[in-house]
């Protein structure tokens, strides 16, 4: 599953941000509402080197949320997701609770921006954060902005698209590939 799939499963609730978004789009047509709720476990395994230097298992075991699809192509996800993140090589596990919003905005036919607010887990394969940069599972608390292009000039073999830019706009980002090594 590609990184966008991780985000669709894992982005969570931030009522203040959602309220601001709705107020700014009050003239747009009513969005389509899709309930996102799961109590089943969905596990994604990443072999050593695909993101972190060690093998990783990411288990999304509880999600509650809402997806709003606007007629202009903008998607707003809000929700709450519990994740068990495991370094398979050492057995070390972290329990993460994502809570916030993800706003996906099409910039053109093959490029989208991803604005996150709250607590969010984001995955980057080696090279996606810049030439010769290692991979990262970033545990972000705050706001971040990512621009992706499909397939883009240098598509990642794991995710199928190119990260053109990533910015931590506010808050902090912990690279779990470093802190759990």
N, CA and C atoms as a LAMMPS dump frame, in Angstrom:
ITEM: TIMESTEP
0
ITEM: NUMBER OF ATOMS
543
ITEM: BOX BOUNDS ff ff ff
-5.0000000000000000e+02 5.0000000000000000e+02
-5.0000000000000000e+02 5.0000000000000000e+02
-5.0000000000000000e+02 5.0000000000000000e+02
ITEM: ATOMS id mol type element x y z
1 1 1 N 0.847 -1.186 0
2 1 2 C 0 0 0
3 1 3 C 0.879 1.231 0
4 2 1 N 0.514 2.24 -0.749
5 2 2 C 1.321 3.444 -0.835
6 2 3 C 1.056 4.383 0.334
7 3 1 N 1.905 5.42 0.442
8 3 2 C 1.84 6.321 1.583
9 3 3 C 0.5 7.013 1.672
10 4 1 N -0.119 7.361 0.549
11 4 2 C -1.43 7.996 0.608
12 4 3 C -2.429 7.086 1.311
13 5 1 N -2.312 5.765 1.08
14 5 2 C -3.187 4.822 1.766
15 5 3 C -2.987 4.888 3.269
16 6 1 N -1.735 5.031 3.706
17 6 2 C -1.472 5.197 5.132
18 6 3 C -2.176 6.43 5.666
19 7 1 N -2.08 7.515 4.933
20 7 2 C -2.709 8.746 5.39
21 7 3 C -4.221 8.617 5.437
22 8 1 N -4.824 7.981 4.414
23 8 2 C -6.292 7.841 4.411
24 8 3 C -6.742 7.061 5.628
25 9 1 N -5.954 6.11 6.064
26 9 2 C -6.344 5.311 7.222
27 9 3 C -6.042 6.013 8.539
28 10 1 N -5.12 7.005 8.506
29 10 2 C -4.573 7.429 9.775
30 10 3 C -4.809 8.868 10.201
31 11 1 N -5.416 9.706 9.395
32 11 2 C -5.57 11.112 9.764
33 11 3 C -6.767 11.304 10.69
34 12 1 N -6.634 12.231 11.657
35 12 2 C -7.59 12.318 12.747
36 12 3 C -8.237 13.681 12.976
37 13 1 N -9.04 13.829 14.091
38 13 2 C -9.949 14.95 14.321
39 13 3 C -9.252 16.176 14.895
40 14 1 N -9.578 17.338 14.33
41 14 2 C -9.169 18.63 14.877
42 14 3 C -10.308 19.594 14.585
43 15 1 N -11.249 19.768 15.533
44 15 2 C -12.494 20.501 15.287
45 15 3 C -12.268 21.956 14.917
46 16 1 N -11.305 22.618 15.528
47 16 2 C -11.073 24.033 15.22
48 16 3 C -10.667 24.2 13.767
49 17 1 N -9.748 23.372 13.293
50 17 2 C -9.306 23.465 11.907
51 17 3 C -10.445 23.144 10.945
52 18 1 N -11.245 22.147 11.278
53 18 2 C -12.371 21.794 10.415
54 18 3 C -13.374 22.939 10.35
55 19 1 N -13.641 23.573 11.48
56 19 2 C -14.581 24.698 11.498
57 19 3 C -14.087 25.833 10.62
58 20 1 N -12.799 26.137 10.695
59 20 2 C -12.227 27.198 9.863
60 20 3 C -12.329 26.844 8.389
61 21 1 N -12.109 25.576 8.069
62 21 2 C -12.194 25.136 6.677
63 21 3 C -13.616 25.304 6.155
64 22 1 N -14.612 24.875 6.949
65 22 2 C -16.003 24.991 6.515
66 22 3 C -16.406 26.443 6.34
67 23 1 N -15.97 27.313 7.222
68 23 2 C -16.32 28.725 7.117
69 23 3 C -15.754 29.327 5.837
70 24 1 N -14.534 28.935 5.455
71 24 2 C -13.917 29.496 4.261
72 24 3 C -14.513 28.93 2.974
73 25 1 N -15.256 27.819 3.057
74 25 2 C -15.842 27.189 1.874
75 25 3 C -17.37 27.221 1.905
76 26 1 N -17.94 28.19 2.594
77 26 2 C -19.388 28.206 2.768
78 26 3 C -20.143 28.442 1.471
79 27 1 N -19.491 29.018 0.451
80 27 2 C -20.173 29.26 -0.821
81 27 3 C -20.068 28.066 -1.769
82 28 1 N -19.24 27.095 -1.458
83 28 2 C -19.097 25.917 -2.315
84 28 3 C -20.307 24.999 -2.136
85 29 1 N -20.518 24.105 -3.121
86 29 2 C -21.607 23.138 -3.032
87 29 3 C -21.391 22.247 -1.811
88 30 1 N -22.47 21.698 -1.293
89 30 2 C -22.365 20.822 -0.125
90 30 3 C -21.478 19.635 -0.449
91 31 1 N -20.57 19.28 0.471
92 31 2 C -19.67 18.16 0.212
93 31 3 C -20.373 16.819 0.391
94 32 1 N -19.786 15.795 -0.217
95 32 2 C -20.211 14.421 0.004
96 32 3 C -19.54 13.949 1.291
97 33 1 N -20.325 13.384 2.202
98 33 2 C -19.807 12.894 3.484
99 33 3 C -19.624 11.375 3.413
100 34 1 N -18.453 10.901 3.837
101 34 2 C -18.163 9.475 3.894
102 34 3 C -17.654 9.163 5.298
103 35 1 N -18.339 8.283 6
104 35 2 C -17.917 7.882 7.338
105 35 3 C -16.759 6.892 7.231
106 36 1 N -15.726 7.121 8.029
107 36 2 C -14.564 6.235 8.063
108 36 3 C -14.451 5.677 9.474
109 37 1 N -14.839 4.42 9.637
110 37 2 C -14.804 3.805 10.963
111 37 3 C -14.349 2.365 10.798
112 38 1 N -13.383 1.982 11.61
113 38 2 C -12.895 0.612 11.545
114 38 3 C -12.433 0.174 12.924
115 39 1 N -12.817 -1.011 13.304
116 39 2 C -12.35 -1.622 14.548
117 39 3 C -11.441 -2.815 14.244
118 40 1 N -11.263 -3.109 12.973
119 40 2 C -10.406 -4.231 12.611
120 40 3 C -8.963 -3.752 12.46
121 41 1 N -8.062 -4.672 12.545
122 41 2 C -6.638 -4.384 12.438
123 41 3 C -6.206 -4.44 10.978
124 42 1 N -5.511 -3.397 10.539
125 42 2 C -4.92 -3.369 9.201
126 42 3 C -3.429 -3.16 9.38
127 43 1 N -2.632 -4.155 8.974
128 43 2 C -1.189 -4.135 9.214
129 43 3 C -0.457 -3.963 7.886
130 44 1 N 0.55 -3.068 7.911
131 44 2 C 1.426 -2.865 6.765
132 44 3 C 2.845 -3.159 7.219
133 45 1 N 3.529 -4.037 6.491
134 45 2 C 4.9 -4.399 6.819
135 45 3 C 5.845 -3.771 5.809
136 46 1 N 6.913 -3.17 6.309
137 46 2 C 7.923 -2.509 5.49
138 46 3 C 9.254 -3.209 5.73
139 47 1 N 9.816 -3.85 4.696
140 47 2 C 11.101 -4.528 4.873
141 47 3 C 12.215 -3.521 5.198
142 48 1 N 13.266 -4.02 5.815
143 48 2 C 14.428 -3.187 6.121
144 48 3 C 14.905 -2.496 4.843
145 49 1 N 15.149 -1.18 4.946
146 49 2 C 15.645 -0.406 3.813
147 49 3 C 14.571 0.26 2.985
148 50 1 N 13.313 -0.191 3.083
149 50 2 C 12.26 0.429 2.277
150 50 3 C 11.857 1.794 2.825
151 51 1 N 11.93 1.979 4.134
152 51 2 C 11.737 3.279 4.781
153 51 3 C 12.828 3.448 5.824
154 52 1 N 12.802 2.611 6.86
155 52 2 C 13.834 2.621 7.903
156 52 3 C 14.915 1.596 7.568
157 53 1 N 16.079 1.699 8.212
158 53 2 C 17.101 0.671 7.992
159 53 3 C 16.707 -0.681 8.585
160 54 1 N 15.692 -0.7 9.452
161 54 2 C 15.19 -1.929 10.065
162 54 3 C 13.775 -2.211 9.567
163 55 1 N 13.333 -3.454 9.706
164 55 2 C 11.971 -3.832 9.308
165 55 3 C 10.968 -3.189 10.26
166 56 1 N 9.839 -2.722 9.704
167 56 2 C 8.814 -2.026 10.48
168 56 3 C 7.459 -2.668 10.205
169 57 1 N 6.658 -2.783 11.264
170 57 2 C 5.263 -3.188 11.134
171 57 3 C 4.405 -2.047 11.674
172 58 1 N 3.418 -1.625 10.886
173 58 2 C 2.523 -0.54 11.282
174 58 3 C 1.107 -1.109 11.287
175 59 1 N 0.509 -1.14 12.488
176 59 2 C -0.818 -1.73 12.679
177 59 3 C -1.816 -0.625 13.029
178 60 1 N -2.745 -0.364 12.098
179 60 2 C -3.842 0.57 12.337
180 60 3 C -4.979 -0.264 12.904
181 61 1 N -5.25 -0.132 14.209
182 61 2 C -6.203 -1.051 14.815
183 61 3 C -7.511 -0.413 15.254
184 62 1 N -7.643 0.881 15.153
185 62 2 C -8.936 1.507 15.438
186 62 3 C -8.969 2.877 14.789
187 63 1 N -10.013 3.137 14.008
188 63 2 C -10.148 4.426 13.331
189 63 3 C -11.589 4.899 13.39
190 64 1 N -11.759 6.177 13.621
191 64 2 C -13.037 6.861 13.523
192 64 3 C -12.779 8.153 12.774
193 65 1 N -13.597 8.448 11.788
194 65 2 C -13.377 9.691 11.076
195 65 3 C -14.436 9.973 10.044
196 66 1 N -14.216 11.065 9.341
197 66 2 C -15.131 11.533 8.305
198 66 3 C -14.292 12.067 7.142
199 67 1 N -14.708 11.722 5.935
200 67 2 C -14.117 12.255 4.715
201 67 3 C -15.165 13.134 4.066
202 68 1 N -14.784 14.363 3.753
203 68 2 C -15.656 15.282 3.025
204 68 3 C -15.045 15.513 1.655
205 69 1 N -15.829 15.229 0.601
206 69 2 C -15.377 15.407 -0.781
207 69 3 C -16.107 16.602 -1.367
208 70 1 N -15.357 17.652 -1.7
209 70 2 C -15.935 18.863 -2.271
210 70 3 C -15.914 18.801 -3.791
211 71 1 N -16.824 19.529 -4.428
212 71 2 C -16.966 19.492 -5.886
213 71 3 C -15.739 20.04 -6.607
214 72 1 N -14.928 20.838 -5.944
215 72 2 C -13.721 21.376 -6.574
216 72 3 C -12.528 20.422 -6.474
217 73 1 N -12.753 19.208 -5.958
218 73 2 C -11.699 18.205 -5.857
219 73 3 C -10.976 18.186 -4.527
220 74 1 N -11.263 19.136 -3.653
221 74 2 C -10.649 19.163 -2.332
222 74 3 C -11.286 18.07 -1.468
223 75 1 N -10.445 17.37 -0.71
224 75 2 C -10.905 16.365 0.245
225 75 3 C -10.427 16.773 1.626
226 76 1 N -11.304 16.682 2.604
227 76 2 C -10.959 16.958 3.992
228 76 3 C -11.229 15.709 4.811
229 77 1 N -10.194 15.197 5.458
230 77 2 C -10.333 14.046 6.347
231 77 3 C -10.142 14.526 7.771
232 78 1 N -11.028 14.105 8.647
233 78 2 C -10.877 14.352 10.069
234 78 3 C -11.071 13.031 10.768
235 79 1 N -10.392 12.846 11.877
236 79 2 C -10.584 11.574 12.545
237 79 3 C -9.63 11.324 13.675
238 80 1 N -9.662 10.085 14.12
239 80 2 C -8.904 9.622 15.259
240 80 3 C -8.484 8.187 14.964
241 81 1 N -7.183 7.92 14.993
242 81 2 C -6.687 6.586 14.666
243 81 3 C -5.638 6.143 15.67
244 82 1 N -5.716 4.898 16.083
245 82 2 C -4.714 4.299 16.957
246 82 3 C -3.805 3.419 16.113
247 83 1 N -2.493 3.558 16.349
248 83 2 C -1.479 2.857 15.561
249 83 3 C -0.471 2.206 16.503
250 84 1 N -0.134 0.941 16.212
251 84 2 C 0.977 0.29 16.896
252 84 3 C 2.138 0.245 15.905
253 85 1 N 3.218 0.951 16.215
254 85 2 C 4.395 1.048 15.358
255 85 3 C 5.488 0.186 15.986
256 86 1 N 6.008 -0.797 15.23
257 86 2 C 6.955 -1.763 15.789
258 86 3 C 8.221 -1.864 14.955
259 87 1 N 9.375 -1.766 15.633
260 87 2 C 10.661 -2.12 15.048
261 87 3 C 10.724 -3.637 15.138
262 88 1 N 10.547 -4.323 14.014
263 88 2 C 10.469 -5.785 14
264 88 3 C 11.787 -6.409 14.455
265 89 1 N 12.912 -5.765 14.144
266 89 2 C 14.218 -6.326 14.494
267 89 3 C 14.449 -6.38 16.003
268 90 1 N 13.997 -5.346 16.745
269 90 2 C 14.228 -5.303 18.192
270 90 3 C 12.987 -5.653 18.999
271 91 1 N 11.818 -5.591 18.382
272 91 2 C 10.563 -5.82 19.086
273 91 3 C 10.03 -4.589 19.804
274 92 1 N 10.776 -3.476 19.764
275 92 2 C 10.314 -2.247 20.414
276 92 3 C 9.059 -1.733 19.719
277 93 1 N 8.058 -1.371 20.534
278 93 2 C 6.765 -0.925 20.017
279 93 3 C 6.4 0.422 20.621
280 94 1 N 5.763 1.261 19.801
281 94 2 C 5.203 2.525 20.279
282 94 3 C 3.728 2.56 19.914
283 95 1 N 2.916 3.002 20.838
284 95 2 C 1.498 3.202 20.6
285 95 3 C 1.304 4.672 20.271
286 96 1 N 0.755 4.956 19.087
287 96 2 C 0.567 6.323 18.612
288 96 3 C -0.917 6.601 18.426
289 97 1 N -1.338 7.791 18.779
290 97 2 C -2.723 8.193 18.538
291 97 3 C -2.713 9.438 17.655
292 98 1 N -3.131 9.232 16.422
293 98 2 C -3.258 10.365 15.514
294 98 3 C -4.582 11.06 15.786
295 99 1 N -4.563 12.372 15.727
296 99 2 C -5.787 13.153 15.885
297 99 3 C -5.582 14.467 15.16
298 100 1 N -6.4 14.75 14.16
299 100 2 C -6.246 15.992 13.412
300 100 3 C -6.985 15.962 12.097
301 101 1 N -6.496 16.77 11.178
302 101 2 C -7.117 16.875 9.861
303 101 3 C -6.079 16.732 8.761
304 102 1 N -6.538 16.31 7.617
305 102 2 C -5.742 16.274 6.395
306 102 3 C -6.591 16.916 5.313
307 103 1 N -6.061 17.968 4.693
308 103 2 C -6.729 18.617 3.571
309 103 3 C -5.92 18.329 2.318
310 104 1 N -6.549 17.663 1.349
311 104 2 C -5.9 17.32 0.082
312 104 3 C -6.464 18.25 -0.98
313 105 1 N -5.581 19.008 -1.609
314 105 2 C -5.995 19.984 -2.609
315 105 3 C -5.306 19.695 -3.936
316 106 1 N -6.068 19.45 -5.01
317 106 2 C -5.427 19.258 -6.316
318 106 3 C -4.86 20.589 -6.808
319 107 1 N -3.585 20.562 -7.211
320 107 2 C -2.95 21.761 -7.762
321 107 3 C -3.013 21.762 -9.282
322 108 1 N -2.968 20.565 -9.869
323 108 2 C -3.197 20.347 -11.3
324 108 3 C -3.515 18.862 -11.48
325 109 1 N -3.528 18.38 -12.705
326 109 2 C -3.976 17.007 -12.977
327 109 3 C -3.151 15.939 -12.263
328 110 1 N -1.858 16.193 -12.028
329 110 2 C -1.019 15.157 -11.422
330 110 3 C -0.311 15.595 -10.14
331 111 1 N -0.676 16.744 -9.587
332 111 2 C 0.003 17.271 -8.402
333 111 3 C -1.018 17.673 -7.343
334 112 1 N -0.733 17.28 -6.097
335 112 2 C -1.646 17.586 -4.983
336 112 3 C -0.846 18.088 -3.796
337 113 1 N -1.505 18.937 -2.988
338 113 2 C -0.913 19.343 -1.715
339 113 3 C -1.646 18.615 -0.597
340 114 1 N -0.914 18.303 0.465
341 114 2 C -1.427 17.598 1.63
342 114 3 C -1.074 18.442 2.855
343 115 1 N -2.068 19.096 3.44
344 115 2 C -1.876 19.912 4.628
345 115 3 C -2.398 19.14 5.829
346 116 1 N -1.534 18.862 6.802
347 116 2 C -1.943 18.146 7.995
348 116 3 C -1.901 19.086 9.194
349 117 1 N -2.836 18.864 10.126
350 117 2 C -2.848 19.593 11.392
351 117 3 C -3.197 18.613 12.487
352 118 1 N -2.384 18.603 13.543
353 118 2 C -2.618 17.688 14.658
354 118 3 C -1.461 16.734 14.812
355 119 1 N -1.757 15.499 15.185
356 119 2 C -0.762 14.44 15.332
357 119 3 C -0.917 13.48 14.166
358 120 1 N 0.195 13.211 13.457
359 120 2 C 0.104 12.433 12.221
360 120 3 C 1.392 11.669 11.976
361 121 1 N 1.28 10.437 11.457
362 121 2 C 2.424 9.625 11.052
363 121 3 C 2.551 9.704 9.541
364 122 1 N 3.731 10.08 9.072
365 122 2 C 3.968 10.203 7.637
366 122 3 C 5.21 9.398 7.265
367 123 1 N 5.153 8.689 6.135
368 123 2 C 6.255 7.833 5.695
369 123 3 C 6.924 8.413 4.457
370 124 1 N 8.258 8.363 4.445
371 124 2 C 9.05 8.804 3.301
372 124 3 C 10.124 7.763 3.03
373 125 1 N 10.159 7.235 1.821
374 125 2 C 11.191 6.274 1.432
375 125 3 C 12.516 7.018 1.242
376 126 1 N 13.633 6.289 1.264
377 126 2 C 14.925 6.936 1.038
378 126 3 C 14.911 7.756 -0.257
379 127 1 N 15.444 8.977 -0.167
380 127 2 C 15.515 9.88 -1.313
381 127 3 C 14.315 10.792 -1.474
382 128 1 N 13.178 10.498 -0.83
383 128 2 C 11.979 11.318 -0.99
384 128 3 C 12.095 12.682 -0.298
385 129 1 N 12.92 12.792 0.726
386 129 2 C 13.101 14.074 1.409
387 129 3 C 14.306 14.837 0.867
388 130 1 N 14.865 14.361 -0.219
389 130 2 C 15.999 15.001 -0.87
390 130 3 C 17.004 13.959 -1.314
391 131 1 N 17.845 14.328 -2.282
392 131 2 C 18.854 13.38 -2.78
393 131 3 C 19.738 12.86 -1.639
394 132 1 N 19.953 11.564 -1.636
395 132 2 C 20.815 10.889 -0.665
396 132 3 C 20.325 10.982 0.779
397 133 1 N 19.064 11.394 0.996
398 133 2 C 18.511 11.446 2.346
399 133 3 C 17.914 10.092 2.703
400 134 1 N 18.055 9.669 3.973
401 134 2 C 17.476 8.385 4.372
402 134 3 C 15.951 8.462 4.424
403 135 1 N 15.323 7.317 4.514
404 135 2 C 13.877 7.261 4.695
405 135 3 C 13.501 7.722 6.087
406 136 1 N 12.209 7.953 6.291
407 136 2 C 11.752 8.44 7.593
408 136 3 C 10.294 8.095 7.805
409 137 1 N 9.979 7.662 9.018
410 137 2 C 8.613 7.66 9.517
411 137 3 C 8.566 8.838 10.475
412 138 1 N 7.926 9.928 10.064
413 138 2 C 7.874 11.129 10.885
414 138 3 C 6.597 11.145 11.71
415 139 1 N 6.755 11.238 13.023
416 139 2 C 5.641 11.428 13.937
417 139 3 C 5.547 12.924 14.156
418 140 1 N 4.56 13.542 13.507
419 140 2 C 4.432 14.995 13.458
420 140 3 C 3.355 15.438 14.441
421 141 1 N 3.704 16.428 15.276
422 141 2 C 2.746 17.083 16.152
423 141 3 C 2.769 18.551 15.736
424 142 1 N 1.734 18.995 15.056
425 142 2 C 1.697 20.368 14.557
426 142 3 C 1.091 20.421 13.166
427 143 1 N 1.71 21.218 12.302
428 143 2 C 1.225 21.386 10.928
429 143 3 C 2.344 21.054 9.954
430 144 1 N 1.982 20.384 8.849
431 144 2 C 2.958 20.092 7.801
432 144 3 C 2.287 20.252 6.44
433 145 1 N 3.111 20.5 5.437
434 145 2 C 2.632 20.653 4.064
435 145 3 C 3.533 19.832 3.152
436 146 1 N 2.902 18.965 2.365
437 146 2 C 3.621 18.123 1.419
438 146 3 C 3.011 18.318 0.039
439 147 1 N 3.866 18.401 -0.971
440 147 2 C 3.429 18.489 -2.367
441 147 3 C 3.936 17.236 -3.064
442 148 1 N 3.003 16.46 -3.658
443 148 2 C 3.347 15.217 -4.356
444 148 3 C 2.876 15.281 -5.802
445 149 1 N 3.655 14.62 -6.673
446 149 2 C 3.295 14.532 -8.086
447 149 3 C 3.328 13.068 -8.501
448 150 1 N 2.304 12.645 -9.281
449 150 2 C 2.202 11.268 -9.742
450 150 3 C 2.37 11.208 -11.252
451 151 1 N 3.349 10.49 -11.778
452 151 2 C 4.404 9.826 -11.032
453 151 3 C 5.515 10.789 -10.613
454 152 1 N 5.647 11.938 -11.286
455 152 2 C 6.68 12.91 -10.94
456 152 3 C 8.014 12.558 -11.555
457 153 1 N 9.003 13.443 -11.357
458 153 2 C 10.304 13.257 -12.002
459 153 3 C 11.131 12.113 -11.422
460 154 1 N 10.882 11.719 -10.192
461 154 2 C 11.654 10.667 -9.549
462 154 3 C 10.729 9.831 -8.667
463 155 1 N 9.82 9.049 -9.28
464 155 2 C 8.834 8.322 -8.472
465 155 3 C 9.482 7.29 -7.561
466 156 1 N 8.998 7.257 -6.345
467 156 2 C 9.473 6.291 -5.379
468 156 3 C 8.947 4.913 -5.757
469 157 1 N 9.8 3.886 -5.758
470 157 2 C 9.338 2.542 -6.138
471 157 3 C 8.316 1.95 -5.172
472 158 1 N 8.312 2.378 -3.894
473 158 2 C 7.36 1.861 -2.916
474 158 3 C 6.014 2.553 -3.013
475 159 1 N 6.008 3.845 -3.298
476 159 2 C 4.791 4.629 -3.218
477 159 3 C 4.265 5.092 -4.572
478 160 1 N 5.096 5.11 -5.634
479 160 2 C 4.635 5.403 -6.982
480 160 3 C 4.495 6.877 -7.33
481 161 1 N 4.929 7.772 -6.463
482 161 2 C 4.871 9.194 -6.775
483 161 3 C 6.102 9.888 -6.212
484 162 1 N 6.301 11.13 -6.615
485 162 2 C 7.443 11.916 -6.193
486 162 3 C 7.008 12.966 -5.183
487 163 1 N 7.705 13.044 -4.063
488 163 2 C 7.489 14.133 -3.122
489 163 3 C 8.31 15.309 -3.632
490 164 1 N 7.605 16.364 -4.095
491 164 2 C 8.298 17.542 -4.61
492 164 3 C 8.807 18.418 -3.474
493 165 1 N 8.036 18.492 -2.381
494 165 2 C 8.488 19.268 -1.226
495 165 3 C 7.764 18.797 0.028
496 166 1 N 8.419 18.984 1.168
497 166 2 C 7.832 18.713 2.47
498 166 3 C 8.311 19.792 3.418
499 167 1 N 7.372 20.363 4.182
500 167 2 C 7.714 21.385 5.166
501 167 3 C 6.989 21.109 6.47
502 168 1 N 7.699 21.212 7.568
503 168 2 C 7.076 21.238 8.881
504 168 3 C 6.763 22.708 9.138
505 169 1 N 5.482 23.067 9.139
506 169 2 C 5.075 24.463 9.272
507 169 3 C 5.099 24.937 10.718
508 170 1 N 4.763 24.049 11.648
509 170 2 C 4.825 24.374 13.066
510 170 3 C 4.862 23.079 13.858
511 171 1 N 5.33 23.164 15.094
512 171 2 C 5.369 21.992 15.947
513 171 3 C 6.666 21.231 15.831
514 172 1 N 6.572 19.9 15.956
515 172 2 C 7.768 19.062 15.971
516 172 3 C 7.553 17.808 15.138
517 173 1 N 8.68 17.214 14.727
518 173 2 C 8.647 15.956 13.983
519 173 3 C 9.731 15.043 14.535
520 174 1 N 9.326 13.866 14.98
521 174 2 C 10.254 12.851 15.466
522 174 3 C 10.405 11.791 14.386
523 175 1 N 11.646 11.5 13.985
524 175 2 C 11.887 10.459 13.008
525 175 3 C 12.002 9.125 13.756
526 176 1 N 10.964 8.301 13.683
527 176 2 C 10.945 7.02 14.384
528 176 3 C 12.031 6.059 13.878
529 177 1 N 12.513 6.265 12.649
530 177 2 C 13.607 5.447 12.13
531 177 3 C 14.898 5.704 12.911
532 178 1 N 15.015 6.895 13.493
533 178 2 C 16.198 7.249 14.288
534 178 3 C 15.972 6.899 15.752
535 179 1 N 14.842 7.324 16.326
536 179 2 C 14.628 7.15 17.773
537 179 3 C 14.321 5.715 18.169
538 180 1 N 13.906 4.888 17.215
539 180 2 C 13.612 3.481 17.554
540 180 3 C 14.635 2.507 16.97
541 181 1 N 15.76 3.033 16.488
542 181 2 C 16.806 2.173 15.907
543 181 3 C 17.488 1.331 16.977
